[in-house]
Amino acid sequence: MSASSEGHPSAEHARVAESPGDLDPWRVWGPYLSGRQWGTVREDYSADGDAWGFFPFDHAHTRAYRWGEDGIAGLTDRYGFLNVAVAMWNGQDDRLKERLFGLTNAQGNHGEDAKEYWWHLDATPTHSYAQYLYRYPQAAFPYQQLIDENARRGFDDEEYELADTGVLDGDRFFDVVTTHAKDNPYDVVVRVEATNHGPDAAPLDLLPQVWFRNTWSWGRDDRRPSIRPLNGGLQVEHGWLGRYHVTASDGARVLLCDNETHETATFGGGTDPAHPKSAVNQAVVHGDESLLASDVGTKAALWWHFDAVQPGETVAVTLRLTRDDQQGSAADGDGVIETRRGEADAFYAAVIPEQTSDEDRLTARRAFAGLLWCKQLFRYDVRQWLEGDPGQPAPPPERRAPQPEGRNTEWQTFSLADVISMPDEWEYPWFASWDLAFHCVALAHVDPSFAKEQLVLMCREWAMHPNGQLPAYEWNFSDVNPPVHAWAVWRVYQLDGAQDTDFLIRVFTKLMLNFGWWVNRKDSDGSNLFEGGFLGMDNVGPFDRSEPLPGGHRLEQSDATSWMGFFCLNMLRIAWELARADRAWDEAATKFLEHFLSIAEAMESFGTSNISLWNEQDGFFYDAVVDDDGSCQQIPVRSMVGLLPLMAVAVEPDWVPEELSDYTSRLEWLLQRRPELTDAVVHSEYDGQPDTTFSLLTQERLVRILSRMLDEGEFLSPYGIRSLSAAYRDGIDVDLEGESLPIAYAPGEARSGLFGGNSNWRGPVWFPVNVLLTDALRTYATDMGRDLTVELPTGSGTQVPLRDVVADLEGRLVSMFRPGADGRRPGDPRHVPTGPLWQAHPTFSEYFHGDTGAGLGASHQTGWTAVVAHLICHPVHDALGG
């Protein structure tokens, strides 16, 4: 069943074309298993919503999950019924290493954080080939030390990481590499190789585990799958999957139990099953085999023991999962792996431009691998979750209280059981709608079908709220994420060849509902100014923007309003494109034209004081607080919220005036009859041809904002644009109606407990918003800013065209992943050691230090930082934005 590459750049491209949907054969099996299921909202049935406390890490080894599973380097089917993942033991730990460890939000001095080292080495879109490296200490894993030391540290202290404990000194670790390779859609080879990099021989147990998600304990489906020993391997049967066989390389011992909760070990009492999920751990680590099953179970381990792995030695084990109607054995697995590895090389040779340097090629390929490994199964039915299960105690009534006391109670239509692109597999084993939009732009280079379906999924009736809101993330679906969906849709459409107008229609119609939600819910007085709340930027301001202001005041946000102008223009782009083929969309273009002009006008003058979000003296945009009487006060803090008006820019394609009569006549009418609305329409001429640009900025204001943005003393860092001006290094106090509110530039981790202390927009570089800014500047450079030059950096006296500014900024972003003279990448987190075993692996962090570029936050996150692959691989964008 191998796909032929005939007519395609590679065999993997042919497989992608052969199986575009998530139920197509090549997509059925993949690395969809989460790195963490404990501590998630889905598993939280508490009264107070403390997800971390209700299902902690220490329960994960003994307690069955309700909605999903987790593991290391996992493989599972599209619905998560049958799971395969590697477990290991170094002879020192107090438990098997079955899953990744990290701190909860309350335990970490900067919020939740994984305390492990692993890397996604490679992956292809159909998961025909994938590799994952986990770095396993040979000494006892210091679980309690990591908890205790981080509890001792405060916001001004660095995180205490695994490398800081000393257990990895002298390279005393095993590199455990897991490889998946499909011979066909229903035949998967899994090889686990462990290399001792330390100076001494060390023992190791490898235990790949095969188990079924527990679907039978909840009172909704009593059918029970089975796993039985067979010829040194396993036979597994399931109602949907059918029968599969697992063959293993020589020397494995089969251990059986059930994926059920050990009540006594978990809660201190209760009725225990005969063979609980912790039986394998009990047998291997504690030598107690009394809990194992003999002939049938729902969880199994294939156990290989190595007394002494010598320094530099690699030991390997193989298993092979094959459907009953397929042939294949573990002994024949090497050939499958080598074939698929070669095809992966051919695939990326066609994806990544030939002229790309070796370092940038590695960065892009690792970014794509991370995105593909972080496609995870997300199962969550809010109605069932709120009701509880018939076979379990009823959830406490507090869970069903209206929001905000209850969680997600307004989202009872939400019901997903889908493979979704996640920011990462541990810190964020759940989707976030605006993160996902950036993922899709990068994914479009390797898997445009999946990228498009992800964007469609967020707009489907079982995800989108009936009122049109897109779900933010499981912690609170009602939180407001920036409206980047339309931008991602447009970019994915372009990257996929600008042919799939059906895709545009499917999403555009739903995004009109989402646009209506924004207008109805986030423009409280119909002023065309918006109050989105924190909008994903958490603690960027001097106070919590997600909380209501006292005294009936409201906050008119520069960023929320700019996001909506940006939303309008991306909807306008899509409407232009659709109307070119079907004139019925002409009036939709007119609608978004007029709404954009109204937003642009509102930013100029509002309230009884005729305040503008623009500050002429400072040459910058600010948020403003509006009183009950309509008087206003700007919040004079130079931050990313004042740079975001740059995003809202589009150039009208030259065919529009001739082909779209309704839109064109309305624009002409507005120019003649309502000139006060049309300041945002910039006319220019190039080679005798008229051009029209729509922008929230005049060219004069563009120059003034860029003078701030490109100032090394303010926003311009060596590695991109900071989120808060570095002019505030010593801090400032903002006076708001007699109250003094402090804010200071913090280039690194948060110094505030706001939002749990695990978010920081007060100085660091955030990759995706940087990409939006350079994307917009590229558009300016094609029309109204075509002949414009600006100083780079400000004060240098060096004038450059905007296209060179774009190249410079994107170069700064990519340079974080390029090794310096000492071999280290600027974007490496502080705690990643130096040396060839470490520097071989780029890290994709959540955000980056505003001065040094060092990685911060979720240190294992690919997520939206993987859009660096887009910068490396993207073709020349449609410069006119149409």
N, C-alpha and C positions, 0 to 999 in steps of 0.2 A: 504493500500500500504506500510505498514511498512516492512522494510527489516528484514529478519530472520538472526539471528546470527549463525545459524547452519553452521559449518565448518569454522567459523571465530572467532577471540578472543572476539569480542563484536558485538552488533547490529550496532554500527557506522562503524566498519570495514566492515561489510556486505554492508552498504549503500555506502561506498567509492568504493567498488568493483562493485556494481550495477550501479553506475553513475560516471565513471572515467572522462568523458569529460564535458566541460563547458556548453554544450547544453543538457546534460542528465538531467532527471527530478529533482533529488535532488539538482542540481546546479543552477537551474533557478533563485531561489530567494536566496539572501545573503546580507551581509553587505557591498555591493559594492558602496555605496554612499560616496562620498568624504567628508572629514571634511572641505575642502575649495576649492571652484571653482573660487572665485574672486582672482584677482592678478596673474592668471596663463597665460602662453603664449597663450593657446588656446583661451582665451577670449580677447586677446589683438589685436586690429585692429588699433593701433596708427601708426604714421609715424616714431616715434623715438624708438620704442621697449620698452617703459616704461610700462611693464605689470602691475606693482603695481599701477602706476598712472592712467592708462587707465580704470581699473575696480577696484576701491578701496572698502574697507569694507563698507563704508557708502552707496555705490550703491547697495550692495548685497540684501538689504531689499526691494528695490523698482524696480530693473532692472532685466529683464529676461536674463538668461544665454543662450549662443548659443550651447555649446558643452556638458555640463554636469550640475549637480546640487550638492548642498551640504546640510548638516544637521548634527544633533547630534544623535548618536546611530542609524544611518539610515539603512533602508532596501530598496533594489530595485531589479528589475529583471536584468537579465544578460545583457540587452541592455539599461538599465536605463530609460525606458519609464515611469514606475509608481514608485513613491517614497513614503516612509513612514519614518517619523522622529519625534522626540519629540521636542516640543517647550514649553516654560514655562515663567512665569512672576511672579515676587516677589512683585508687587505693587509699586516698587520704580524705576525700570529702565525706561529709556526714549524710550525703544523699547523692543519687545519680544526677549527673548533669543532663537533664531532660529538656530544660527550657532556659531562656535568657533571664538574667537577674538585673534588677535595677531598683532605685529608690522611689517611693511614693511621693506625692506632692508634699506631704507633711514631713517627710524624712529628709528631703534634699534642701540644702541651703539656697538653691536657686530653682527649686521645683523638681518635678520628676525627671529622672535621668538614668539611662542604662549604664551599668557598670561592667561592661564586657567589651571584648574586641572581636569583631567579625567583619567580613567584607563580601560583597557580591562580586564574584570574579567575572562571570559571563552569563549570558542568557540570550535566547532567541525568542521572537514573539509567540511562536506556537509551542514553546517549551520543549522543542525537539532536543535542545541541549541547554544545560545550565550548570554552573559551578558556584560553590559557596565555601568560604573559608572561615572556620571558627578557631580562635586561638585559646587553647585550654591549658591553664597552669598545671604544673606537675605537683605543686604543693597544694595543701588544702585551700579551697576557695574561701577568701576572707569575708564571708557574708556579714557577720556581726561587726567586724572592724569597720567596714564601709558604712554601715548604719550608724555606729556610735560616733565615728569621727565626723561625718557630715552633720550629725545632730549638734555636735559641739561648735561647728563653724557657723558664721553669720553671713549676711549679704555681702560684706566687704571682703570675705575670704574666698579663695578659689575653691571649686569643687574638689573633693578628695576622690581620686579615681583609682581604678584597679592598678594601673602602673605605679601609682604613688605608694602602694602597700609593700612593694618589693618582691612580690611573688613571681614576677616575670623577669627579675634580674638574671643576668647571665644566660638569657634566652632559654630559661628552664620552662619550656612549654612545648606542647604538641600543636602543630598546625594540622587541623583535621579538615580535609577537603572532601566535600560531598559533590558528586557529579551525577546529574540525571541525563539520560540519553534515551530517546524513543526510537525503537526499531520501526514501530508503526504506532498509530494512535492508541492502541490497547496493549502495548508491550513496552515497558519502561525498565531500563537498566539503572540501578542505583549502586554506585561504587563509593566506598568510604575509605580514604587513605589518610593515615596519621603519620606524621614525620616528627621525630624527636630532635628538636633543635638545641637541646641542652647538652652540657658536658658529661653527663652521667647517664647510665642505663636507667630506665624507669618503667614501671609496670603500667599497663593500660588494658581496660576492658572496653570493647566496642559492642554496642547493643542497638543496632537499628530496630526500631519498634514499628509494629503494624497494628492499628486499632481502629475500631468503629466509634464515631461520635455516638454518645448515648442519646438515643431517640426514644427509648422504651420506658424510662422511669418517670415520665411526666404526666401520664394519664391521657395522652392524646393519640398514641400509636403504640400498641403493645407488641408489634412485630419485632422479633429479635434476630439480628444477623448472627453469623457464627464464624469462628476461626478454629481450624483443626490442624494438628500436625499431620504432615504427609511427606514421606520420603526425605526427611531431613529439612523440609521446608514447611509451607503452610498451604492450606486450601481455605479460601474465604468465600462466603456467600452472603448476598444482600439482595433484597427485593427489587431495588432499582438497578444496581450495578450488575447483578447476575453473579456468576461464579468466576473467581480469579484464582490463579496459583502463584505462590511466591517460592521461587527456587533460590538456593543459597550456595555460596562457595563452601568448600569443605571445612569441617571443623566446628560448625555452629551447633549450639545447644538451644532447643526451643523451650521458652518459658511462657506459660499461659496464665491469664487471669481475666477479670472482667473490668470494663471501664465503668466502675461504680464506686460510690463514696465509701471510704472507710470511716464510719461515723465516730468510732471511739478515738481514732488517731486525730480526727479533725476537730470534733466538738467535745471530746471527753466522755462520750456516752452515746447510746442509741443502739439500733439493731444493725449489726454488720453483715454485709454479704459474705459468702464463703470465700470469695476470691476477689478482693477489692483491687482497684487500679494501682495501689501502692505495693502489691505483692511482688512485682519484679524488683523494685527497690529493696524490699525487705530481704529478698533472697540473695541478691548480689552484694549489697553493702553490709547487711547484718548477718548473712549466713542462715537466715530462717526461711525455709522453703515450705512452711506449713500452710501458707495462704495461696500457694500456686494451685492451678487446676491441672488435671491430667489429660483430658481428652477434648475439651471444647471450651472456648471462651470468646470474649469480644476484644481482647487485647493480647498481643504476643510480642515477645522480644526474641531476636536471634542473637545469641550471646557467643562472642569470641573473646577469649582471655589470652593476653600476652604477658608472660612473666617479666620480661626485661627487654624493652625496645632499646636498642643500642643507639648511642649518639649518631645522628645523621641517618639512621635507618628509617625506612618507611614500611609500615605494615598496611595491608589493604584487605578489605572484605567486599563481597559483591552479593547483591540480591537482585532478583528480576521479577517484576510484577507483570503477569500476562493473563489476558482474558482466556476463558476456557477454550475458545475456538482458535487460539493462537499457539504457535510453537516457539519455544525459546528457553534457554537455560542460562544460569548465571555464568557458567563456564565459557559461554560464547559472547560475553558482554563487552570484552575489550574492543572487538571489531566495530560494534555499534557505536561505542564512545568515540573512537578515532574518526569514523565516517562523519558523525555529527559535528565533531570539533572542526573538521575541515570545512564543512558546509557553513558553520558559524563564521569562520574566517572569510569565506567567500561572500557571505551576506553583508558583513560590515565593510568589506572592501568596496561594495557597491553603494553603501549608505554614506560613509564618511568620505569627503572629498579627497582625491588622490594627493593633492598638494599639502594636506594636513601634516604637521610635524608628528613625530612618534609620540611625544608627550601629550599633545592635544588629542591625538587619536586614542591613546589609552584613557584619557579623561572622559572623552565622549563615550567610548565603549563601556566603561565602568558605570557612567551615569545611566546609560540605557539598561545595563544589567540590573542596577538598583531599582529602576522603575519597574522592570519586568518581574523581579523577585518580590516587589512590594505590591503586586496585584494580589489582593487577599479577598477571601470569601467574607462577605458581610451579611450576616443573618440577623434580622431584628424586625419583629412585628410588634409595634407599640401597643396595639389593642390587647394582644395575648400577654404581653409583658406586664401591662397594668392589671389585667385580670388575674394573673397567676395561672398555675396549671392544676387540673383536676386531681392529679396524683400527688400534689404537694400542699403544704400548709398555705392558707390564703395570705397574700401579701398584706402588710399593715395598711389601714385605710388612708394614712397620711400620703401614700404614694399617689392617690387619685385626686389630691387637692388641686385646685386650679393653679396654673402657673402664676407667680414664680415659686410658690411653696412646693408644688408638685413638679416633677420633671416630665416634659414632653407630653403633658396631658392634652394639649391642643393639637396633637399630631397623630390621632388615632387612625388616620387613613394611611399612615406610613407603614410600609411592609416590604422589606427587601430581603432577597436571598440571592445576591449577585456578587460576581467577582468585580471588585472596584479598585481603582488605583488609589493607594494610601500614601500619605507622606512618608511613613516608614513602618516597619513591622513591630516595633516595640513602643517607642514613645507615643506614636500616633497609629495604633492599629484600628483606626476608624477614618472614614473619609471626611474631608473638609471641603466644602463646595468650591471655595476660591482657590485653595491649593490644587484641587483636581483640575481646574481650568488650565493652570500652568503646566501640570503634568502632561495634559493632552497635547499641548503645543509641541513639547519634546517628543512624546510618543508618536506623533503624526509622522515623524521621520522614519520610524521603523514599523509601525503598526497602525496605519490610518483608520482602518475599520474599527479597531478597538477604541481609538481616540474618539471617533465620532459617536460610537455607541455609548461611551461614558458621558459625553455631553448631552446626548438624548436622554439617558437614564435619569439624570438629575431633574429633568423636566417631565418625566412620566407621572401619571396620576397617583402611583403608589409611592412616589418620592416627593414631588412638589405638593405643597399644601393647596387645598381647594381655593384658597384666596390668592394664590399666585406666588407665594414666597418659596424660594428655594431653601431646602434644609441646610443649616449651617454645619453642624456636627452633633454627634449623639449627646454630648454633655448638655447641649441646649439647642435643639433644632431652630428655635425662634431667634437666636442671636443673628445679628445682621452682618453678613460677609459682603465685601465690596462686589458690585455687579460687573465682574470681569468675564462672565460667561459669553456674552455676545462677541467680545474681542477674541476669545479663544475659538469660538465657532468660525469666525472669519479667517483667522490665521490657519486653522486646521483645514478649512476648505481650500485655501490657497496652496498649502503645502501638499495637499492631495491632488493637485492638478487643476483645481478650479472648474470641475465638471459636475460634481454631485449636487445639483440644485435641489434634489429631493431631500437631502440632508439639511440644507439651509431652510427649506420650508418646514420640515418637522420641528426644528428648534425655534425658528423665528415665530411661528404661531404661538408657541408656549411662552416665549420670552416677551411677547406682547402682554400676556397675563402678568408676568413678573414685573414688567415695566409699570403696569397699572397698580400693582401692589405697592411699589415704591412711591408712586405719586399719591396714592390714597393714604398710605400709612406713615410716610416719612417726610411729607410736606404738610405739616399740621395746619397751616393757615392758608394754603394755596398760593404761597408767594413765589413758587418755583425755586426756593432755597430748601435745602434738605438737612435733616437732623438724624443721621444714621446711627449715632452712638459711637461705640469704639471702633467699629468698621475694620476689625482685624488688626488694627494698629495699637491695641491695648493701651499701654501707658505712655503714649507719645506726648500728651499734654500735661499741664500742671495739676489737673484733677481728673477724676474718673468720668469720662465722657459717656459711659453707658448708664450712669445714674441720673435720675431727674434733677434738674437744678432747683434750688429752693425758691419759694416765693412766686411760683408760676412762671419764672423766667425760662427761656428756651435758648438752646445753642444752635446757631446757624453755622454749619460746618463748611469750610472751604473744601475739605476733601470729599465729603458726602455730595456736595453740589457738583464738584468736578467729576466725581465718579458718574453722576447722572448725565452730565454733558458728554462724557466719554461713552456711556451706554447709548445715548441718543445717536451719536455719530457712527457707532458700530452697527446699530440697527439701520441707520440710513444707508450705510455701505451695502448691507445685505439686501435692503429693499431695492436699491439701484440695480443690483445684480439680478434679483428675481424679476424686476419689471422689464429688464432688457428682453427676457424670453416671454413674459406674460404681462401685458399692460395692466392687468387687474391689480398688480402690486404698485402701480404708479402713485396711487393716493396714500399708500402706506409710507412711501418716501416723503410725501408732502407732510404727513403727520409728524414724522421725526425731525424734519427740517424745522418746522415751526416751533416744536417743543424745545429744540436745542437753542433757537434764537431767544426764546422766552427765558431760558435758564441763563444764558449769557447776559441778557439785559438785567435780570434780577441781581446778578453778582455786582452790578454797577451801582445800584441804588435801591435801598429798601428801608422800611421803618419810617417813623415820623421825622427822624434826623437825617434821612437820605444818606444813610451810611453805606459804604461799599465794602465788600470783602477785600478789595484792593487798597493797599496803603501807599499813597503816592510818595510820601516822604521816604519810606523804607524801600519802595520798589518791590513789594512782596504781598502775597495774599495771607490773610489771617482769618481764623474763626471769629465769630462775634456773638456776644450775649445780648439778647433782645429782652427788654423789660415789658411789663404789662402794657405800659403806655406807648409802646412802639419805639422808645429810645434805645440806642444801641451802644455797645462798647466792644471794641476789638480786643482780642487776646493776643498781644504782640510777642508771640514766640515764633521764631523762624524754625520750622520743622518740615518734615515731608508733606504735611497737609498743605503747605503753601507752594510746594513744587508740583503737586499733582494736577493743577490746571493745565500744565504743559501737555498732559496726555490727550486732552480733548482737541484733536485736530484731524481733519480729513480733507482730501482734495477731490473735487468733483471730476469724474472721468470726462474726457472731451466729447464722448458720444451722447451724454445726458441731455444737453439742450435740444438736440435734434430729435431724440427718441422718446423723451418723457414729457408729454405735453402738460399734464396736470401739475406736476412738480415744477416745471419750468415757468409756467404762467403764474403760479402762486409766488414763486420767488421774485419774479419781475414785479408783481403787484406789491409785495412787501417792500421792495427797494424803492418804489415810487410813492407809496401811500403811508408806510410805517418805517421811515428811515431810522427812527430811534431804536428799532428792533434789529437792525441789520449791521450794527457795528462789528459783529462777529463774522461778517462776510468780507473777505479780503480779495480784491480783484488784482490781477497782475497779468503781465504779458511776457511771453517768451518766444523768440523766433516768429513774432507776428501773430502768435496764437494766444487768445485770451484764456486765462486760467482762473479758477475760483477755489479759494481755500476757506474752510470753516474752522474757526479757532476761538478759544476763550481768551486768547492773547492777541493784542496788536503786535506788530513787529517791534515797536518801541518797548513794550512790556516784556516781550520775549527776551530782548537784549538785557533788560534790567534784572530779570529773574536769573538768566544765565550767568550774569556777573556775580550773583550770590552763589549759585550752584557750582560754579567752576572756580570758586575761591578756596584755596587750600586751608585758609583760616576759618572757613565755614563748612561747606558741605563736601568739597572735593577731597577724598582721601586717596592714598596710593592705590586703593583697590575698589574704587567705586564711589557712589554717592551716599553720604551718611544720612541717617534718618533725623538727626537733630543737629543744628549748627554747633560746630566746635567753638564758636565765639562764646558759648556759655560754659566753658571749662570751669570757671570759678563760680558758676551758678548765678541765677538772677531771681528776683522776687517779682511776681506779677500781681499788681493790685487789681482785685476784682470786687468793686463796690465796698471798699474799705477793708477787705480781707487780703492779707499777703500770702500768695501761693508760691512756694519755691520750686524751681526746676533747674537741673544742671545736666550738662553733657556728660554722659557715661558711655565711653566707647566700648565697654565690655558688658559683663553680666549686670543684671538689674540690681540696684541698691535699694529698691523699694519692694514692699510686700504687696503692692497693687497687682491684682490678677494672680495672686498666689506667689508672686515673685519669680515666675518662670517665663516671663515675657519681657522684652526690652526693645523699645523703639526710641530710646533716648540717646542715640548715638551710633549704634552699630550699622553696618551695611547689610541690607536685606536684598538678596539677589533678584527676586521677581519684580519688585517695583523699579529696580534699576533697569531691568529689561523693558518695562513699559515706557520708561523715560527715553531710553535710546531708540525704541521703536517709534516713538512720537517725533523725536528729533530727526530721524531719517525721513519722515514725512515732511516736516518743515523744510528740510534740505532740498526737496524736490520741487518746491513751488514758492511760497511767500518768502522763504529763507534761502532760496537758491543762490543768490548773490551776496548773502549776508556773511560777514566774518565777525568773529568774537575773539576776545583774549582767552588764551588757554596756556597756563592757568591765569586767572584774573590777576592783573598787576604785573604780568611778565613782559608786556609789550609785544608779545607774539600773537599776531592775528591769524586765525585759521578759519576755513569754511566749516559749516555745520557738519558736512559729511566727515570731516576729519575729527570733529568732536565725538561723533558717534563711534568712529573707529578707535579713538583713544579710550573712551569709557568702556567699550566692550573689551578692549585689550586689557584694561585694568582688572575687570571682572575675571576674565579667563586666566590672567597671570597668577591668581591665587592658587591655581592648580599646577603651576609650572615650578619645578624644583629650582631652588637657588643654588649658589655656589657651595653651600654646605650640604646640599642634597635634600634639605627640607623644603616642603611647599609652604608658602606664606599662609595658606588656608588650613594647614594642619592644626588641630586643637593643641593647646599648650601641653597636654599630658601625653600626646603620642610620642614615644621615644624616637631618637634618631638612630639610624642604622639601616642597612639594606633590607632586612626582614620587615621593617616598618615602612620605609620610604617606597617600597614597591607598590604600596596600596594607597591611592588618593582617598581622602575622606570627604564626604559631602555633608557639611554642617548646616544647621538651621539658619544661622546668620553669622556675621563675621565682625571681628573687632574693628572699630572705626579708625584706628591708627595703624595697627600692625597687620590686619587682615586675618588674624588667627581665628579658626573656627570656634563657634560658641553654640550654646543651646543644645539641642538634640544632636549629639555628636555622631549618631549613626543614621541621621536622616538623609535620604536622597531627596524624595519629595520635590518641592518646587526649586531647590537649588540645582536639580538635574537639568533645569532649563539651560544650564551651561552647554549642554550638548547641542541645543538649538543654536546657540551663538557660534559654536564650532562648525556645525553642519549646514546651517540654513543657506539656501540659495539667496540670491539678491531678491529682497522683498519687492512685491509690486509697489514700486516707488510712489505711485499716485494714490495708493490706498484704495483703489477701486478695481 
